[in-house]
Amino acid sequence: MKLIYVCSPCRGNPPYSRTQTEENIRDARFYCKAILVKGHIPIAPHAFYQGLLSEDTPEQRAKAIEIGLSLLSKCDALWVFGETISEGMKKEIARAKVFGIPVLYRDGV
């Protein structure tokens, strides 16, 4: 089984809303389930650790991004989901390229 990093919006782009974040987390969990069905292991820090660190506190958001990028370094591929590429997603995509991790853009799953 391959480790697949789920790159999808968490809070999205401004203006931020709690409703949008909740929808994005629900979508990320849907993507995780689809990856499981395909026989791989999903890694989605923004969905798994939601509520442990605050997206609204700069230091905690930076820590969350650091954790995600550390997990990304262990993955076999990064799959990008959604129509919007957030600032956080841009960082993940750029880091995947630095690590030599394949980046795949997924319309659905």
Secondary structure, 3 states (H helix, E strand, C coil): CCEEEEECCCCCCCCCCHHHHHHHHHHHHHHHHHHHHCCCEEECHHHHCECCECCCCHHHHHHHHHHHHHHHCCCCEEEEECCCCCHHHHHHHHHHHHHCCCEEEECCC
